[in-house]
Amino acid sequence: MRVSVILFALAAALAALPVRALDIKPLVGGSWQELLKEHAGKSLVVHFWGLTCAPCIAELPRWAALQRERPNMAIVLVASDPAPADLDAQAAVLNKAGLSEVESWSFADPFTERLRHDIDPRWRGELPRTIQVGRDGTRNATVGPADLRAIRNWFDADVGRKP
């Protein structure tokens, strides 16, 4: 009996611990400009993914490998699942892929069209999507699984370019 009480107390204490080990920031109106401002003057790669996007999930480990290979490359991941998002599921996928240390955001506004329009007025929600933001603020968006070799080349050229 006493063992059962101890086990129950232990289970209750463990259940109270946070499930999410990483900080997923809420992306709401104005967040995109905030994100760009935080990374202004630096080469930045923003990758949009979703829990229901099989190609997105499949390529996340490649993003983890790129981050390990290029720790100086600013990579931001944005889960564009409709709000309210399952942050625990997003965190579990990112942790499993080895991306727990990468800056992560998640759509937190139920009006996802407004968020997508803030990011790129031509974006209709296709995933995966990657936006490269140069140190000078120029942007290049691509849809589909990312060509990480092209991203490496772009990053090296952008970092090496004189401001």
N, CA, C and O of each residue as an XYZ file, in Angstrom:
652
protein
N       0.824     -1.191      0.000
C       0.000      0.000      0.000
C       0.870      1.257      0.000
O       0.651      2.186     -0.778
N       1.864      1.260      0.896
C       2.741      2.423      0.992
C       3.523      2.624     -0.301
O       3.748      3.763     -0.712
N       3.938      1.542     -0.946
C       4.647      1.617     -2.218
C       3.738      2.234     -3.280
O       4.194      3.028     -4.102
N       2.460      1.872     -3.263
C       1.501      2.431     -4.226
C       1.364      3.933     -4.052
O       1.299      4.675     -5.033
N       1.322      4.377     -2.812
C       1.201      5.812     -2.530
C       2.448      6.539     -3.024
O       2.349      7.614     -3.616
N       3.597      5.967     -2.786
C       4.857      6.585     -3.221
C       4.907      6.636     -4.745
O       5.282      7.659     -5.319
N       4.532      5.543     -5.400
C       4.518      5.527     -6.863
C       3.528      6.535     -7.418
O       3.815      7.206     -8.409
N       2.371      6.647     -6.790
C       1.371      7.619     -7.241
C       1.917      9.043     -7.088
O       1.762      9.871     -7.986
N       2.551      9.322     -5.958
C       3.115     10.660     -5.730
C       4.218     10.961     -6.740
O       4.315     12.078     -7.248
N       5.036      9.972     -7.022
C       6.106     10.150     -8.009
C       5.527     10.404     -9.399
O       6.000     11.281    -10.121
N       4.507      9.639     -9.771
C       3.862      9.829    -11.075
C       3.240     11.214    -11.169
O       3.336     11.865    -12.209
N       2.608     11.669    -10.102
C       1.994     12.999    -10.091
C       3.052     14.085    -10.231
O       2.854     15.068    -10.945
N       4.184     13.900     -9.542
C       5.266     14.888     -9.645
C       5.850     14.929    -11.047
O       6.134     16.006    -11.572
N       6.031     13.755    -11.661
C       6.550     13.721    -13.031
C       5.572     14.322    -14.014
O       5.983     14.985    -14.966
N       4.281     14.102    -13.804
C       3.261     14.661    -14.700
C       3.253     16.178    -14.637
O       2.890     16.838    -15.611
N       3.646     16.735    -13.509
C       3.661     18.187    -13.365
C       4.850     18.831    -14.064
O       4.852     20.041    -14.292
N       5.859     18.038    -14.407
C       7.020     18.593    -15.106
C       6.640     18.984    -16.524
O       5.800     18.327    -17.140
N       7.243     20.041    -17.051
C       6.930     20.432    -18.424
C       7.378     19.368    -19.420
O       8.472     18.816    -19.298
N       6.532     19.085    -20.404
C       6.841     18.096    -21.433
C       7.803     18.693    -22.450
O       8.704     18.011    -22.939
N       7.609     19.948    -22.759
C       8.374     20.626    -23.795
C       9.721     21.064    -23.248
O       9.782     21.798    -22.262
N      10.793     20.625    -23.876
C      12.129     21.003    -23.431
C      12.620     22.242    -24.161
O      13.576     22.882    -23.722
N      11.977     22.586    -25.270
C      12.455     23.742    -26.012
C      11.414     24.844    -26.008
O      10.225     24.603    -25.803
N      11.878     26.028    -26.232
C      11.025     27.214    -26.197
C      10.528     27.500    -27.606
O      11.296     27.945    -28.460
N       9.258     27.249    -27.851
C       8.650     27.556    -29.140
C       7.891     28.863    -28.965
O       6.930     28.944    -28.200
N       8.341     29.884    -29.687
C       7.736     31.205    -29.555
C       6.461     31.289    -30.388
O       6.383     30.689    -31.460
N       5.461     32.027    -29.908
C       4.221     32.187    -30.684
C       4.399     33.215    -31.807
O       4.852     34.333    -31.565
N       4.043     32.833    -33.019
C       4.102     33.758    -34.149
C       2.702     34.352    -34.324
O       1.760     33.653    -34.699
N       2.587     35.618    -34.055
C       1.334     36.353    -34.181
C       1.593     37.569    -35.062
O       2.716     37.772    -35.523
N       0.567     38.376    -35.299
C       0.751     39.590    -36.085
C       1.889     40.427    -35.534
O       1.923     40.714    -34.337
N       2.814     40.821    -36.383
C       3.967     41.625    -35.981
C       5.198     40.811    -35.625
O       6.301     41.355    -35.570
N       5.030     39.507    -35.382
C       6.169     38.669    -34.992
C       7.200     38.528    -36.102
O       8.401     38.481    -35.839
N       6.726     38.461    -37.352
C       7.656     38.300    -38.473
C       8.623     39.473    -38.528
O       9.826     39.277    -38.701
N       8.110     40.687    -38.382
C       8.981     41.867    -38.394
C       9.926     41.853    -37.195
O      11.081     42.262    -37.308
N       9.437     41.383    -36.050
C      10.277     41.251    -34.855
C      11.413     40.257    -35.108
O      12.563     40.513    -34.752
N      11.078     39.126    -35.725
C      12.083     38.106    -36.032
C      13.145     38.679    -36.969
O      14.341     38.497    -36.742
N      12.705     39.375    -38.027
C      13.653     39.973    -38.965
C      14.532     41.022    -38.273
O      15.732     41.110    -38.536
N      13.925     41.806    -37.395
C      14.671     42.848    -36.684
C      15.738     42.227    -35.777
O      16.853     42.741    -35.685
N      15.390     41.112    -35.105
C      16.351     40.430    -34.225
C      17.568     39.930    -34.997
O      18.668     39.855    -34.448
N      17.371     39.588    -36.269
C      18.458     39.023    -37.072
C      18.986     40.009    -38.126
O      19.734     39.620    -39.023
N      18.604     41.254    -38.016
C      19.008     42.261    -39.008
C      20.525     42.313    -39.148
O      21.257     42.266    -38.159
N      20.980     42.410    -40.388
C      22.407     42.509    -40.672
C      23.123     41.169    -40.693
O      24.337     41.117    -40.889
N      22.383     40.083    -40.495
C      22.970     38.744    -40.495
C      22.302     37.909    -41.578
O      21.152     38.150    -41.943
N      23.024     36.939    -42.081
C      22.433     35.976    -43.002
C      21.502     35.083    -42.195
O      21.865     34.597    -41.124
N      20.299     34.870    -42.717
C      19.275     34.142    -41.971
C      18.538     33.189    -42.901
O      18.204     33.542    -44.032
N      18.290     31.979    -42.413
C      17.485     31.003    -43.146
C      16.280     30.679    -42.272
O      16.425     30.240    -41.132
N      15.078     30.903    -42.827
C      13.841     30.600    -42.107
C      13.154     29.465    -42.851
O      12.861     29.567    -44.043
N      12.906     28.388    -42.127
C      12.290     27.209    -42.752
C      10.915     26.980    -42.131
O      10.781     26.852    -40.914
N       9.896     26.930    -42.990
C       8.517     26.711    -42.566
C       8.162     25.246    -42.776
O       8.440     24.676    -43.831
N       7.554     24.649    -41.776
C       7.218     23.227    -41.807
C       5.888     23.028    -41.089
O       5.340     23.970    -40.516
N       5.373     21.809    -41.119
C       4.134     21.507    -40.422
C       4.046     20.047    -40.033
O       4.660     19.186    -40.663
N       3.277     19.774    -38.990
C       3.123     18.413    -38.496
C       2.462     17.485    -39.510
O       2.729     16.283    -39.511
N       1.605     18.024    -40.372
C       0.902     17.185    -41.343
C       1.597     17.160    -42.703
O       1.031     16.671    -43.681
N       2.800     17.676    -42.767
C       3.567     17.722    -44.006
C       4.663     16.657    -43.945
O       5.699     16.851    -43.310
N       4.414     15.526    -44.616
C       5.380     14.418    -44.574
C       6.767     14.816    -45.077
O       7.756     14.459    -44.436
N       6.889     15.544    -46.203
C       8.233     15.945    -46.634
C       8.931     16.851    -45.605
O      10.154     16.822    -45.465
N       8.134     17.649    -44.895
C       8.711     18.529    -43.865
C       9.354     17.705    -42.761
O      10.497     17.948    -42.376
N       8.612     16.733    -42.259
C       9.108     15.893    -41.170
C      10.337     15.103    -41.625
O      11.313     14.965    -40.887
N      10.271     14.592    -42.849
C      11.368     13.770    -43.372
C      12.671     14.554    -43.484
O      13.747     13.990    -43.286
N      12.590     15.855    -43.799
C      13.829     16.604    -44.007
C      14.361     17.285    -42.743
O      15.472     17.816    -42.768
N      13.620     17.288    -41.657
C      14.099     17.963    -40.446
C      15.457     17.450    -39.959
O      16.285     18.262    -39.548
N      15.726     16.135    -39.986
C      17.075     15.697    -39.572
C      18.194     16.280    -40.443
O      19.310     16.475    -39.963
N      17.905     16.558    -41.713
C      18.914     17.185    -42.576
C      19.197     18.618    -42.112
O      20.332     19.088    -42.198
N      18.165     19.304    -41.621
C      18.371     20.652    -41.080
C      19.232     20.576    -39.817
O      20.076     21.441    -39.586
N      19.016     19.542    -39.004
C      19.844     19.365    -37.796
C      21.300     19.133    -38.178
O      22.207     19.681    -37.552
N      21.519     18.320    -39.206
C      22.891     18.063    -39.669
C      23.535     19.352    -40.182
O      24.713     19.606    -39.928
N      22.760     20.164    -40.905
C      23.277     21.445    -41.406
C      23.649     22.357    -40.238
O      24.689     23.014    -40.273
N      22.812     22.401    -39.210
C      23.103     23.249    -38.057
C      24.364     22.791    -37.333
O      25.152     23.616    -36.871
N      24.553     21.473    -37.234
C      25.781     20.956    -36.598
C      27.003     21.292    -37.452
O      28.064     21.633    -36.929
N      26.840     21.192    -38.769
C      27.937     21.468    -39.698
C      28.281     22.952    -39.728
O      29.452     23.320    -39.830
N      27.266     23.798    -39.640
C      27.442     25.255    -39.720
C      26.817     25.928    -38.499
O      25.765     26.555    -38.624
N      27.429     25.817    -37.338
C      26.823     26.390    -36.125
C      26.677     27.910    -36.176
O      25.902     28.482    -35.409
N      27.409     28.563    -37.065
C      27.302     30.021    -37.195
C      26.162     30.444    -38.119
O      25.900     31.639    -38.261
N      25.482     29.488    -38.747
C      24.369     29.803    -39.636
C      23.106     29.996    -38.799
O      22.707     29.106    -38.049
N      22.488     31.158    -38.935
C      21.235     31.423    -38.222
C      20.099     30.720    -38.952
O      19.724     31.102    -40.060
N      19.556     29.682    -38.311
C      18.422     28.944    -38.847
C      17.268     29.116    -37.876
O      17.415     28.917    -36.670
N      16.116     29.489    -38.422
C      14.907     29.623    -37.622
C      13.860     28.706    -38.232
O      13.650     28.709    -39.445
N      13.208     27.925    -37.388
C      12.149     27.031    -37.839
C      10.805     27.598    -37.413
O      10.632     28.041    -36.277
N       9.849     27.578    -38.348
C       8.509     28.063    -38.049
C       7.503     26.979    -38.413
O       7.354     26.621    -39.582
N       6.814     26.462    -37.399
C       5.743     25.493    -37.637
C       4.496     26.277    -38.023
O       4.018     27.116    -37.259
N       3.978     26.000    -39.199
C       2.836     26.787    -39.679
C       1.525     26.009    -39.592
O       0.621     26.201    -40.406
N       1.438     25.134    -38.600
C       0.182     24.435    -38.346
C      -0.860     25.449    -37.880
O      -0.524     26.415    -37.195
N      -2.121     25.233    -38.246
C      -3.158     26.175    -37.807
C      -3.255     26.221    -36.280
O      -3.080     25.210    -35.599
N      -3.534     27.405    -35.767
C      -3.707     27.575    -34.315
C      -5.086     27.044    -33.928
O      -6.016     27.148    -34.727
N      -5.248     26.491    -32.753
C      -4.203     26.304    -31.756
C      -3.317     25.116    -32.108
O      -3.808     24.019    -32.376
N      -2.036     25.342    -32.106
C      -1.063     24.319    -32.492
C      -0.805     23.370    -31.326
O      -0.954     23.735    -30.160
N      -0.423     22.167    -31.663
C      -0.032     21.168    -30.666
C       1.466     21.347    -30.417
O       2.300     20.699    -31.048
N       1.783     22.239    -29.485
C       3.183     22.579    -29.223
C       3.978     21.381    -28.700
O       5.168     21.251    -28.986
N       3.324     20.514    -27.941
C       4.026     19.335    -27.437
C       4.415     18.413    -28.591
O       5.520     17.870    -28.608
N       3.511     18.235    -29.553
C       3.827     17.394    -30.720
C       4.920     18.045    -31.559
O       5.814     17.356    -32.050
N       4.859     19.361    -31.729
C       5.903     20.059    -32.478
C       7.249     19.893    -31.782
O       8.257     19.608    -32.428
N       7.262     20.071    -30.471
C       8.506     19.932    -29.707
C       9.052     18.509    -29.807
O      10.260     18.313    -29.935
N       8.169     17.525    -29.748
C       8.612     16.133    -29.841
C       9.258     15.852    -31.200
O      10.282     15.173    -31.271
N       8.667     16.367    -32.269
C       9.222     16.173    -33.618
C      10.582     16.862    -33.730
O      11.533     16.284    -34.257
N      10.673     18.086    -33.238
C      11.941     18.818    -33.301
C      13.014     18.135    -32.454
O      14.163     18.023    -32.881
N      12.646     17.682    -31.265
C      13.606     16.967    -30.410
C      14.096     15.701    -31.096
O      15.296     15.427    -31.115
N      13.174     14.929    -31.658
C      13.539     13.674    -32.324
C      14.474     13.937    -33.500
O      15.373     13.139    -33.768
N      14.269     15.046    -34.202
C      15.109     15.385    -35.357
C      16.451     15.979    -34.942
O      17.324     16.169    -35.789
N      16.632     16.274    -33.665
C      17.886     16.867    -33.206
C      17.914     18.375    -33.317
O      18.985     18.971    -33.440
N      16.738     19.004    -33.275
C      16.646     20.449    -33.470
C      16.190     21.199    -32.214
O      15.607     22.279    -32.311
N      16.451     20.640    -31.066
C      15.983     21.274    -29.837
C      16.696     22.589    -29.527
O      16.196     23.392    -28.738
N      17.848     22.814    -30.134
C      18.607     24.043    -29.862
C      18.362     25.142    -30.896
O      18.883     26.249    -30.762
N      17.573     24.839    -31.922
C      17.336     25.811    -32.991
C      16.160     26.714    -32.618
O      15.155     26.244    -32.083
N      16.291     28.003    -32.900
C      15.207     28.946    -32.631
C      13.941     28.488    -33.361
O      13.957     28.254    -34.569
N      12.853     28.367    -32.609
C      11.618     27.852    -33.187
C      10.426     28.727    -32.838
O      10.317     29.257    -31.733
N       9.534     28.862    -33.814
C       8.297     29.616    -33.680
C       7.155     28.734    -34.150
O       7.373     27.737    -34.839
N       5.937     29.102    -33.776
C       4.752     28.380    -34.218
C       3.617     29.365    -34.443
O       3.400     30.271    -33.638
N       2.892     29.183    -35.545
C       1.732     30.025    -35.802
C       0.810     29.983    -34.580
O       0.438     28.906    -34.114
N       0.450     31.148    -34.072
C      -0.393     31.220    -32.878
C      -1.622     32.087    -33.103
O      -2.333     32.416    -32.154
N      -1.873     32.452    -34.332
C      -3.049     33.249    -34.681
C      -3.958     32.370    -35.532
O      -3.506     31.820    -36.536
N      -5.224     32.223    -35.159
C      -6.112     31.369    -35.951
C      -6.309     31.878    -37.383
O      -6.741     31.123    -38.254
N      -5.999     33.131    -37.625
C      -6.112     33.704    -38.970
C      -4.761     33.535    -39.669
O      -4.008     34.496    -39.830
N      -4.467     32.296    -40.081
C      -3.155     31.981    -40.656
C      -2.889     32.743    -41.949
O      -1.738     33.023    -42.285
N      -3.942     33.074    -42.663
C      -3.751     33.821    -43.910
C      -3.079     35.166    -43.646
O      -2.246     35.611    -44.435
N      -3.439     35.808    -42.542
C      -2.831     37.097    -42.192
C      -1.344     36.907    -41.889
O      -0.514     37.708    -42.318
N      -1.011     35.846    -41.151
C       0.395     35.592    -40.842
C       1.189     35.328    -42.112
O       2.275     35.875    -42.305
N       0.629     34.473    -42.985
C       1.333     34.183    -44.236
C       1.498     35.455    -45.066
O       2.546     35.662    -45.678
N       0.477     36.303    -45.091
C       0.563     37.552    -45.858
C       1.638     38.468    -45.285
O       2.357     39.126    -46.037
N       1.754     38.516    -43.950
C       2.813     39.319    -43.326
C       4.194     38.846    -43.776
O       5.104     39.648    -43.980
N       4.331     37.538    -43.925
C       5.615     36.946    -44.293
C       5.895     37.123    -45.777
O       6.989     37.534    -46.164
N       4.905     36.813    -46.606
C       5.030     36.934    -48.062
C       3.628     36.976    -48.651
O       2.913     35.974    -48.613
N       3.224     38.117    -49.194
C       1.861     38.242    -49.730
C       1.515     37.209    -50.813
O       0.338     36.957    -51.070
N       2.527     36.614    -51.444
C       2.261     35.616    -52.491
C       2.150     34.192    -51.940
O       1.818     33.268    -52.683
N       2.426     34.007    -50.639
C       2.426     32.675    -50.051
C       1.005     32.215    -49.764
O       0.236     32.907    -49.097
N       0.672     31.048    -50.271
C      -0.675     30.480    -50.090
C      -0.684     29.299    -49.125
O      -1.715     28.648    -48.961
N       0.435     29.018    -48.494
C       0.480     27.974    -47.482
C       1.225     26.720    -47.874
O       1.255     25.759    -47.105
N       1.838     26.700    -49.075
C       2.569     25.503    -49.502
C       3.741     25.241    -48.553
O       4.423     26.161    -48.101
N       3.947     23.956    -48.271
C       5.037     23.532    -47.391
C       5.772     22.358    -48.026
O       5.198     21.628    -48.833
N       7.023     22.179    -47.667
C       7.872     23.082    -46.890
C       8.229     24.334    -47.696
O       8.157     24.343    -48.925
N       8.602     25.350    -46.998
C       8.973     26.634    -47.614
C      10.187     27.172    -46.866
O      10.248     27.112    -45.638
N      11.139     27.690    -47.607
C      12.360     28.236    -47.010
C      12.578     29.646    -47.545
O      12.469     29.895    -48.746
N      12.883     30.550    -46.644
C      13.207     31.929    -47.035
C      14.623     32.231    -46.557
O      14.945     32.104    -45.376
N      15.452     32.632    -47.505
C      16.809     33.074    -47.187
C      16.769     34.597    -47.140
O      16.323     35.247    -48.085
N      17.240     35.154    -46.033
C      17.270     36.603    -45.860
C      18.740     37.008    -45.787
O      19.460     36.628    -44.864
N      19.166     37.782    -46.774
C      20.554     38.221    -46.814
C      20.849     39.295    -45.784
O      19.941     39.894    -45.208
N      22.113     39.524    -45.567
C      22.519     40.560    -44.614
C      21.978     41.925    -45.002
O      21.763     42.786    -44.148
N      21.757     42.119    -46.312
C      21.218     43.397    -46.785
C      19.687     43.414    -46.787
O      19.081     44.393    -47.222
N      19.059     42.340    -46.305
C      17.600     42.283    -46.224
C      16.914     41.667    -47.431
O      15.702     41.450    -47.403
N      17.668     41.377    -48.498
C      17.053     40.747    -49.666
C      16.570     39.350    -49.288
O      17.175     38.664    -48.463
N      15.455     38.944    -49.917
C      14.851     37.648    -49.589
C      14.696     36.795    -50.828
O      14.424     37.287    -51.923
N      14.877     35.506    -50.624
C      14.644     34.529    -51.679
C      13.849     33.386    -51.063
O      14.304     32.755    -50.109
N      12.656     33.116    -51.605
C      11.801     32.053    -51.084
C      11.770     30.886    -52.056
O      11.697     31.078    -53.270
N      11.825     29.671    -51.511
C      11.690     28.463    -52.313
C      10.670     27.549    -51.645
O      10.527     27.529    -50.423
N       9.971     26.797    -52.481
C       8.961     25.860    -51.997
C       9.427     24.446    -52.307
O      10.011     24.190    -53.360
N       9.163     23.533    -51.381
C       9.557     22.147    -51.550
C      10.736     21.835    -50.656
O      11.291     22.728    -50.015
N      11.121     20.569    -50.610
C      12.286     20.211    -49.795
C      13.495     21.071    -50.166
O      13.782     21.303    -51.340
N      14.178     21.525    -49.148
C      15.273     22.474    -49.351
C      16.489     21.820    -49.988
O      16.831     20.676    -49.692
N      17.125     22.569    -50.864
C      18.403     22.170    -51.448
C      19.479     22.724    -50.513
O      19.905     23.871    -50.656
N      19.908     21.914    -49.570
C      20.830     22.397    -48.545
C      22.193     22.764    -49.104
O      22.885     23.605    -48.530
N      22.594     22.153    -50.210
C      23.859     22.547    -50.848
C      23.742     23.987    -51.361
O      24.668     24.782    -51.197
N      22.614     24.317    -51.977
C      22.394     25.685    -52.456
C      22.331     26.664    -51.289
O      22.814     27.791    -51.398
N      21.744     26.246    -50.184
C      21.685     27.117    -49.006
C      23.082     27.344    -48.447
O      23.414     28.465    -48.061
N      23.911     26.298    -48.395
C      25.306     26.471    -47.954
C      26.030     27.474    -48.848
O      26.700     28.385    -48.363
N      25.887     27.294    -50.155
C      26.554     28.189    -51.113
C      26.068     29.625    -50.946
O      26.868     30.560    -50.951
N      24.752     29.799    -50.799
C      24.197     31.142    -50.604
C      24.761     31.754    -49.326
O      25.187     32.909    -49.324
N      24.764     30.982    -48.241
C      25.240     31.478    -46.954
C      26.703     31.902    -47.053
O      27.070     32.987    -46.602
N      27.532     31.050    -47.640
C      28.954     31.384    -47.768
C      29.156     32.652    -48.583
O      29.992     33.488    -48.242
N      28.393     32.794    -49.655
C      28.509     33.987    -50.493
C      28.003     35.224    -49.751
O      28.612     36.290    -49.835
N      26.883     35.083    -49.020
C      26.309     36.230    -48.318
C      27.197     36.671    -47.165
O      27.385     37.869    -46.954
N      27.740     35.728    -46.423
C      28.627     36.056    -45.312
C      29.907     36.703    -45.829
O      30.439     37.621    -45.204
N      30.400     36.227    -46.966
C      31.641     36.757    -47.542
C      31.477     38.076    -48.262
O      32.465     38.756    -48.540
N      30.227     38.453    -48.574
C      29.951     39.712    -49.289
C      30.173     40.885    -48.371
O      29.809     40.853    -47.196
N      30.773     41.917    -48.915
C      30.988     43.127    -48.111
C      29.668     43.863    -47.965
O      28.894     43.971    -48.916
N      29.417     44.375    -46.748
C      28.133     45.092    -46.513
C      28.043     46.376    -47.300
O      27.040     47.084    -47.213
